[in-house]
Amino acid sequence: MSETAKLILHGQEIDLPVITGSENEKAIDISKLRSTTGYITLDPGFKNTGSTQSAITYLDGENGILRYRGYSIEELAENATFLEVAYLLIYGDLPNTEELAYFDESITHHTLVHENMKRFFDAFPQGAHPMGMLSSMIASLSTFYPESQASNRSVTDIEKTIHRLIAKLPTLAAQAYKHNKGLPVMYPRNDQSYCGNFLQMMFGLPTEDYEVNEVVERALNKLLILHADHEQNCSTATVRVVGSSQANLYSSVSAGIAALWGPLHGGANQAVIEMLETIRRDGGGLEKWIDKAKDKNDSFRLMGFGHRVYKNFDPRATIIKVAADEVLEALGVNDPILDIAKELEQVALNDEYFIQRGLYPNVDFYSGIIYRALGIPTDMFTVMFALGRLPGWIGQWKEMTEQSEPIGRPRQVYTGSTSRPYVSLTERG
């Protein structure tokens, strides 16, 4: 017999179906509540509302578990390439040798962007935020590939759009960086890996041969994997809602980039570096800021510690901490900001105040350290996040369209004025 929940309204009992997920997650199905009772539920921020049933990512914040399609994030980060994980998220399984070879070749084939797009960059002022440029450029891709907008687009058309997006996002991200630096654009190279190619487009110059540092390449591969998907967060939900109107994939991802841009979502690792810079400029030593963080009456908060979903530890942080240490050692970076970060890390890992409250260094803390060590400016940090999150957005969009989900249309409880007559301007005085 199916499990149900009972809702009592005005003395009448209403049975609501209970949905059980594959990991025994429970949900009460209220999809017919309004049509049968006239009532809706109110859940600001959708914190307790499941908008879909998804087979892509499983997240258990209480126990620090993150899995993509059933595979643990620890195993994927240690053993897989980012393109393998992208294939997994989009198509449901890890690719075999032949599938990966085709996927890799197709991505490599599509890395160039139309030369006319350079004119778009020329129109942006130097110093324009790279997330604004990236969102605009991704949306504009639909105008270069009009078949992506067709309501009767074929499976082949969708496949090409997916591959183009994965291929071109690193190219456009690197061009945004070069634009702000006033440096010449580096074209993609077919002899490099996905991560190696991005690094040479970012840091290479036409006048010299750029040699990809293997430690840095491995760390970037891990970072992209760790950020590849994270269930129904703000930007992912945005991609699905925009896509539910049958908007093309480019526009849907562009909207996701805009959502990720917000400081409460993708800007956390940028906030980490800004906090560390504030501490350095103050010159008052770390103890002062630790005391401020412990003072409940002080508005100062440590950025990059704890997590709104992971209550005990962030499994991604455990992985990327090792990569951060390897990058700092390999590059031999001498940076007072990173010295402060390492001191702060030790305090948080050993101070009872932080341990009891679960204020551990999270993935944003360590990713900020790595990006800083690589010389990536803080306003590019969220772009790096978008690079990693892209396959998750694509996989979620693809799942949503294949499940023929209805257009997203939240309800509201109206709290404004009741009906009132129009008063002419002369009467209003």
MOJO-V369771 format. One record per pair of residues at least 24 apart in sequence whose C-alpha atoms are under 6 Angstrom apart, sorted by the first residue. I is the first residue (numbers start at 1). J is the second residue. D is the distance in Angstrom with one decimal. If there is no record, write none. Layout:
i: {I I}
j: {J J}
d: {D D}
//
This chain:
i: {57 61 61 61 62 62 64 64 64 64 77 82 82 86 89 90 107 107 110 110 111 111 126 127 130 135 135 138 138 139 139 139 142 148 149 170 174 174 219 224 227 227 228 228 228 229 229 235 235 236 240 241 244 245 266 267 269 269 269 270 272 272 304 304 304 304 305 305 305 305 306 306 306 312 314 316 317 317 321 324}
j: {231 309 310 311 310 311 310 313 314 315 222 221 225 391 395 395 163 167 164 167 167 168 180 180 176 254 257 250 254 250 251 254 250 248 248 198 201 202 323 388 388 389 388 389 392 389 392 259 260 393 397 408 407 407 382 382 364 365 368 378 303 304 361 362 364 365 359 360 361 362 358 359 360 358 362 363 362 363 366 370}
d: {5.4 5.1 4.0 5.8 6.0 5.3 5.8 5.8 5.8 5.6 5.3 5.8 5.6 5.0 5.5 4.1 5.5 4.9 5.5 5.5 4.5 4.9 5.0 5.1 5.6 4.7 5.8 5.9 5.7 5.4 4.9 5.4 5.9 5.9 5.2 5.9 5.8 5.0 5.4 4.0 5.0 5.4 4.7 4.2 5.3 5.6 4.5 4.9 5.4 5.8 5.5 5.2 4.5 5.3 5.5 5.8 4.5 6.0 4.8 5.4 5.1 5.7 5.9 5.6 5.4 4.4 5.0 5.1 4.5 5.4 5.9 4.2 5.1 5.4 5.8 5.7 5.0 4.3 6.0 5.6}
//
